[in-house]
Amino acid sequence: MAHTACPLALALLAATAPLLAQTFEYKGDYLTDRAHPRLWMPARRAKLLARETQRDSLRWAQFNTLIRGGVKMPEPGLALALYFVATQSEEHGKRAVAWALDPATRDLRQMAVVFDWCQPALGANESKALVKKIESALAAQTAAIDKLDLPQVRDRVIAALAISGHTAAEPHTAFIKPVVEGWWKSQVAGRVAAGASPIDQRDHLTLMELLHALRDNLEIDLRETNQKYFTGLPIFHLLAHYPAPYPGAENEYRVPLMKVHGEPDAGDMIRSRAAALSMVAYDNNSQEMQFLQGWLIQDRFLLRSPYGIVYEFLWANPYQPGLSFHYLPNVFHDPASGRLIIRSTWEDDAVWYYQAGEVVQMFRSGQVVNMKREQVTGQVEMGNTILLPGNLSERFEVKSGEAPVHYYVLGLRDEAPYDLEVDDEELREVRTGRGGILELKFPRERAAAVLLRPAPAQ
C-alpha cells in the first residue's frame, strides 16, 4: 500500500550542511548528588517497571518466568539487579550483590549497575567492598584517554557516577571530566564535524547507555555538540537493517547491517533492538523517535531470550504511541558523511541499498551482496527512487508520474562541482557530497533530458 509522507517527515530528507560541532561547555563539577538508582532508572521508568509487574504484561511474564525458573542469564548482575528494582525482592538483590562481589566477576559495567540499583540490599561491609572493587577496576584502566574505545568510556563513566559520594577519591574529575571535555570532543564531535561517522551501528546501545547516564545525573546532553547528526541517528539506525526479518528460536529479529556475510549474530540483533528502544526512552517527543517507536511496537519482534528480555523489559514502553513508519521517507542521505540508505518499499521483500565509507551493499531477493561503488553499472529502480551509476549519468531521460522522482547518481568525484542542464531550465552548478553521491529531485509529471558534466576548472 502506498503512503504519502507527511510534511514534517519530508524534512528528514533535506540535504544537510557541513556538520559543524557546536560549542559545548559544562560549568559544573561533574559530581552527582542524585539518590540511587542513578543509572538508566529515572523515577518514571521505575514506576513503569512496577506497573508492568502488576499488570503481568507479556514482557514481565517472560522475564519473571526466566528468573524464577533459574535459567542461566548471560548478564546475571544486570538481570538480577533489574529484577530487584522491579520487585524489591531481597533474595534477588542479595544474589546480585553476591555475584558482583565474587572474585571471578570482572565486568565493571554490571558491577556498577548492581551497586547502584541494589543499594537497599547492600550491607555496610558489602557496600565498602564493592566500592573498593569498582575503584580497583577503574584504577586498572591506565591507557591514555584517546586510546579508549566507546565501551571502555561508557564503563568508566557509569562506574564513577555509581560510586560518587561513596569514596574519598574524586572519580568525577578522573573518569568523567576527561571523557566530556577530551575524549568526546576529539573522538566524536570533532570527527563528525569533519564529515566522519565515528560511532559504529553495533555501538549504538553503548552510546545510549553513556548518554542516558550523563543526562540523568549531570544534565549533560552530548548530542548538542552535533545536533544534525544526532537528530538523524534514529532514522539511520532504523533504515540500516535489512528488509527481511530473521526467524529466531524465541522471536523474529530485524537484522542490522553485517559488514561480513554469514549467519546473523543473535547478540548483534538483540543489542540493535535494545539501542532503538533506549533511543526512544531518551527522547520520546521528537518526531524521529516517534517513527522509531512505530517500528518497534510489533510484538513479533519482542525479545524473549534470556539475553534479550532484560533489555526489552528495561527499555520498552508499550504505552508510548508511535507514528507508522510507513509514512517515513524510505531514504536516508547525509551528504556531509556520504551515508546513503534506500529501501524500495517498506515491505519485507524490498530492494535495499546501503553506502557508507567503503561499505556498499545491495539486498535483493533475500540475498545480501557486498559491492564496490563501481559495480553499480546499470540503472536500479527502487520505487520512486532511482540509482544511476556515474558511467550512465552524462545524459539521461527523466519521466516522472504521479509522484516526484529522486535520482542518486553514484560514482562521481567526492565533493566536486558539476554542471547540470535540464530541458527548459537554465544551466546550473551542483555539487556532490562525500562518497561521490549527487541527489537530484524532479517533480511529478516531469519529462526531460538531463545532461551532467564535471564543471570546468576555474
C-alpha positions in Angstrom: 0.0 0.0 0.0 1.4 3.4 -1.0 1.7 6.2 1.6 2.3 9.9 1.3 5.0 11.2 3.6 3.8 13.9 6.0 5.4 17.4 5.5 7.4 17.1 8.7 8.7 13.7 7.7 9.9 15.1 4.4 12.2 17.5 6.3 14.2 14.4 7.3 15.3 14.2 3.6 16.7 17.7 3.4 20.3 17.8 2.5 22.4 18.7 5.5 25.0 21.4 5.6 28.5 20.5 6.9 28.0 19.3 10.4 29.9 21.9 12.4 30.5 20.9 16.1 28.5 23.2 18.4 30.2 25.0 21.2 29.7 22.8 24.3 30.7 24.0 27.7 29.8 22.4 31.0 30.4 24.6 34.1 29.5 22.0 36.7 31.9 19.9 38.8 30.8 16.6 37.4 29.5 15.5 40.8 26.1 13.9 41.2 24.0 14.2 44.3 21.2 12.2 42.8 19.8 9.5 45.0 20.2 5.9 43.9 19.3 4.5 41.4 21.3 6.8 39.1 21.9 4.6 36.0 19.2 4.4 33.4 16.5 4.3 36.1 14.7 7.7 36.5 11.6 7.6 38.7 9.3 7.4 35.7 11.0 4.2 34.4 11.0 2.6 37.9 7.2 3.3 38.1 6.7 1.8 34.6 8.5 -1.4 35.6 6.4 -1.7 38.8 3.3 -1.2 36.7 4.4 -3.9 34.3 4.7 -6.4 37.2 1.2 -5.5 38.5 -0.3 -5.9 35.0 1.5 -9.1 34.4 2.5 -7.8 31.0 4.0 -10.0 28.3 7.5 -8.6 28.9 7.2 -9.1 32.6 5.7 -12.6 32.4 8.7 -13.7 30.2 11.3 -12.1 32.4 9.7 -13.4 35.6 9.5 -16.9 34.2 13.2 -17.0 33.3 14.4 -15.6 36.6 12.0 -17.7 38.8 12.9 -20.7 36.7 16.6 -20.4 37.5 17.5 -20.0 33.8 21.2 -19.0 33.4 21.2 -15.4 32.3 24.1 -14.2 30.1 24.4 -11.0 32.2 23.4 -12.2 35.7 24.3 -9.0 37.5 22.2 -6.8 35.2 19.3 -9.3 35.2 19.2 -9.9 39.0 19.5 -6.2 39.7 16.7 -5.3 37.3 14.5 -7.9 38.9 15.3 -6.4 42.3 14.4 -2.9 41.1 11.0 -4.2 39.8 10.1 -6.3 42.7 12.2 -5.3 45.7 12.8 -9.0 46.2 15.6 -9.1 48.9 16.6 -12.6 47.7 17.4 -11.5 44.2 19.1 -8.3 45.5 21.4 -10.4 47.7 22.1 -12.7 44.8 23.0 -9.7 42.6 25.4 -8.4 45.3 27.0 -11.8 45.8 27.6 -12.1 42.0 29.2 -8.6 41.9 31.5 -9.4 44.9 32.5 -12.8 43.5 36.3 -12.6 42.8 35.7 -14.1 39.4 33.5 -11.1 38.4 35.4 -8.6 36.3 32.6 -6.8 34.4 32.8 -3.2 35.5 29.6 -2.2 33.9 27.5 -4.8 35.6 29.2 -4.2 39.0 28.4 -0.5 38.8 24.7 -1.3 38.0 24.5 -3.8 40.9 26.0 -1.2 43.3 23.6 1.5 42.0 20.4 -0.5 41.7 20.7 -2.7 44.8 21.6 -0.2 47.5 18.8 -1.3 49.8 20.2 -4.9 49.6 23.8 -3.9 50.4 25.1 -4.2 53.9 27.7 -1.7 55.1 30.6 -4.0 54.6 29.4 -5.2 51.3 29.0 -1.7 50.1 32.6 -0.8 51.1 33.9 -4.0 49.5 32.1 -3.4 46.2 33.2 0.3 46.1 36.8 -0.9 46.6 36.4 -3.4 43.8 35.0 -0.8 41.4 37.8 1.6 42.3 40.4 -1.1 41.6 38.8 -1.8 38.3 38.9 1.9 37.4 42.5 2.3 38.5 43.5 -0.7 36.3 42.4 1.4 33.2 45.7 3.1 32.6 45.5 3.7 28.8 45.5 7.3 27.6 42.0 8.7 27.2 42.3 8.9 23.4 43.1 5.2 23.2 39.9 4.1 24.8 37.0 2.7 22.8 33.4 3.6 23.5 32.6 0.6 25.7 35.6 1.4 27.9 34.5 5.1 28.1 30.9 4.1 29.0 32.1 1.7 31.7 34.3 4.3 33.5 31.6 7.0 33.4 28.8 4.9 34.8 31.1 3.4 37.4 32.3 6.8 38.5 28.6 8.0 38.7 27.6 5.0 40.7 30.2 5.4 43.4 30.1 9.2 43.6 29.8 10.2 47.2 30.8 6.7 48.5 34.6 7.2 48.1 37.2 9.7 49.3 38.6 9.7 45.8 37.4 12.0 43.1 36.2 9.7 40.3 34.2 12.6 38.7 37.3 14.5 37.8 39.4 11.4 37.0 36.9 9.5 34.9 34.0 11.7 33.8 35.6 15.2 33.1 38.2 13.8 30.7 35.5 12.0 28.7 33.3 15.0 28.3 36.0 17.6 27.7 38.6 15.5 25.9 37.5 12.1 24.5 34.1 13.1 23.2 35.3 16.3 21.6 38.2 14.6 19.8 36.9 11.1 19.1 33.2 12.0 18.3 32.3 15.7 18.0 35.3 16.7 16.0 35.2 13.7 13.7 31.5 14.2 13.0 32.2 17.9 12.2 34.9 16.7 9.7 32.3 14.5 7.9 33.1 11.2 9.6 30.6 8.8 11.2 32.7 7.7 14.2 30.2 5.5 16.1 29.6 2.1 14.6 26.0 0.9 14.4 27.0 -2.0 16.7 27.9 0.5 19.4 24.6 2.4 19.4 23.4 0.7 22.6 26.7 1.6 24.3 26.3 5.2 23.1 22.8 5.4 24.5 23.8 4.0 27.9 26.5 6.7 28.1 24.1 9.5 27.0 21.4 8.4 29.5 23.8 8.3 32.4 25.3 11.7 31.8 22.0 13.4 31.1 20.1 11.9 34.1 22.9 12.7 36.6 24.6 15.8 35.3 22.1 17.3 32.8 24.7 16.9 30.0 23.3 16.1 26.6 26.3 15.3 24.4 24.1 15.3 21.3 24.1 19.1 21.4 27.7 19.0 20.0 26.4 17.8 16.6 22.7 18.3 16.5 22.0 17.5 12.9 24.0 14.2 13.1 22.2 13.0 16.2 18.8 14.2 15.1 19.2 11.8 12.1 20.6 9.0 14.1 17.3 7.2 14.9 16.3 7.2 11.2 19.7 6.0 10.1 19.5 3.2 12.7 16.1 2.2 11.6 17.0 2.0 7.9 20.3 0.3 8.5 18.5 -3.0 8.9 17.9 -5.5 6.0 14.2 -5.5 4.9 13.6 -9.2 5.5 13.1 -10.4 9.2 15.1 -13.3 10.6 13.2 -16.1 12.3 14.8 -16.8 15.7 14.0 -19.6 18.2 12.1 -17.2 20.6 11.1 -14.3 18.3 11.7 -12.7 15.0 14.5 -10.3 14.6 15.4 -7.4 12.4 18.9 -7.9 11.1 21.3 -4.9 11.3 23.9 -4.3 8.7 26.5 -7.1 8.6 29.9 -6.0 7.2 30.9 -9.6 6.9 28.4 -12.1 5.5 27.3 -15.1 7.3 24.7 -16.3 9.8 23.2 -13.2 11.7 24.5 -12.9 15.2 21.8 -13.1 17.8 23.7 -10.8 20.1 24.0 -8.1 17.5 20.3 -8.3 16.6 19.4 -8.0 20.3 21.6 -5.1 21.0 20.4 -3.3 17.9 16.8 -3.5 19.0 17.8 -2.5 22.6 19.6 0.5 21.1 16.4 1.6 19.3 14.3 1.1 22.5 16.8 3.2 24.5 16.8 5.9 21.9 13.0 6.3 22.2 13.4 6.3 26.0 15.9 9.2 25.7 13.7 11.5 23.6 10.2 10.2 23.1 8.7 13.5 21.9 10.7 14.1 18.8 9.2 13.0 15.5 12.2 10.9 14.6 11.7 8.9 17.8 8.0 8.5 17.2 8.7 6.9 13.9 11.2 4.6 15.6 8.7 3.7 18.2 6.2 2.8 15.5 8.8 0.5 14.0 9.4 -1.1 17.4 5.9 -1.9 18.8 5.2 -5.0 16.7 5.1 -7.9 19.3 6.6 -10.4 16.9 9.9 -8.7 17.4 9.7 -8.6 21.2 12.9 -10.0 22.7 12.2 -13.2 24.6 15.6 -14.8 25.1 17.5 -14.8 28.4 19.8 -12.2 27.0 17.2 -10.1 25.2 14.4 -10.0 27.7 16.4 -8.0 30.2 16.8 -5.1 27.6 13.2 -5.5 26.4 11.9 -5.2 30.0 14.3 -2.4 30.9 13.8 -0.1 27.9 10.5 -0.8 26.2 7.5 1.4 26.8 4.4 -0.3 25.2 2.3 2.7 26.3 4.2 5.2 24.2 2.4 5.9 21.0 4.3 5.9 17.8 3.9 7.0 14.2 3.6 4.4 11.5 7.0 4.1 9.8 5.1 3.6 6.5 4.8 7.3 6.4 8.5 7.8 6.9 10.5 8.5 3.7 12.4 5.3 2.9 15.6 7.2 2.0 18.4 8.4 4.3 21.1 10.6 2.7 23.7 12.6 4.6 25.9 14.4 2.1 28.3 15.5 4.8 29.3 11.9 5.7 28.4 10.2 2.5 25.9 7.8 4.1 23.1 6.7 1.8 20.4 4.1 2.5 17.4 3.4 0.2 14.5 1.0 0.5 12.2 0.5 -2.5 9.2 -0.1 -0.2 8.5 -0.9 3.5 7.6 -4.5 2.7 9.8 -7.4 3.7 10.8 -8.1 0.1 12.0 -4.6 -0.6 15.2 -3.9 -2.5 17.7 -2.1 -0.2 20.9 -0.2 -0.9 23.5 0.9 1.6 26.6 3.0 1.1 28.8 4.4 3.9 32.5 4.8 3.6 33.9 1.7 1.9 30.9 -0.4 2.7 28.5 -0.8 -0.2 25.7 -3.4 -0.1 22.6 -4.4 -2.0 19.8 -6.6 -0.6 17.6 -8.1 -3.2 15.5 -11.3 -3.5 16.6 -12.3 0.1 20.3 -12.0 -0.7 22.9 -9.6 0.5 25.7 -8.7 -1.8 28.9 -6.8 -0.8 29.8 -4.5 -3.7 32.2 -1.7 -4.7 30.8 1.6 -5.9 31.7 1.0 -9.5 29.8 -2.3 -9.5 26.5 -0.5 -9.9 26.7 -0.5 -13.6 23.0 -0.1 -14.6 20.0 1.9 -13.5 18.3 0.5 -10.4 14.7 1.5 -9.8 13.7 1.4 -6.1 10.1 2.7 -6.0 10.2 6.4 -6.8 14.0 6.5 -6.2 16.5 5.6 -8.9 20.2 4.7 -8.6 22.1 5.9 -11.5 25.8 5.0 -11.9 28.2 7.7 -13.0 29.1 6.0 -16.2 25.5 6.4 -17.4 24.8 9.8 -16.0 26.3 12.2 -18.6 23.0 12.2 -20.4 19.8 10.5 -19.3 16.0 10.8 -19.5 13.7 11.7 -16.7 10.0 10.8 -16.8 8.1 11.0 -13.5 4.5 10.1 -13.0 2.1 11.0 -10.2 4.9 11.1 -7.6 8.2 13.1 -7.6 11.3 11.1 -8.6 14.6 11.2 -6.8 17.8 10.2 -8.5 21.0 9.4 -6.7 23.9 9.5 -9.1 26.8 7.3 -7.8 30.4 7.0 -8.5 31.2 10.7 -9.2 34.0 12.7 -7.7 33.8 13.4 -4.0 32.6 16.9 -3.1 33.1 18.2 -6.6 31.2 20.7 -8.8 29.2 19.5 -11.8 27.3 21.4 -14.5 23.6 20.3 -14.6 21.5 21.1 -17.7 17.8 20.1 -17.7 15.4 20.7 -20.6 13.7 24.1 -20.2 15.9 25.1 -17.3 19.0 27.2 -17.0 22.4 25.6 -16.7 23.3 25.4 -13.0 26.2 24.1 -10.9 25.6 21.3 -8.4 28.0 19.7 -6.0 28.4 16.1 -4.9 28.7 15.1 -1.3 31.1 12.7 0.3 31.1 9.3 -1.4 30.7 10.9 -4.8 26.9 10.9 -4.5 24.7 13.6 -6.2 21.0 13.8 -5.2 18.6 15.1 -7.9 14.9 15.7 -7.4 12.3 16.0 -10.1 8.6 17.0 -9.6 5.7 14.8 -10.6 4.6 14.8 -14.2 8.1 15.9 -15.4 9.7 14.6 -18.6 13.1 16.0 -19.5 16.5 15.2 -20.9 19.3 15.8 -18.4 23.0 16.5 -19.1 25.5 16.2 -16.3 29.2 17.0 -16.7 32.1 17.9 -14.5 32.3 21.7 -14.1 35.3 23.2 -15.9 38.3 24.1 -13.7 38.2 27.7 -12.6 
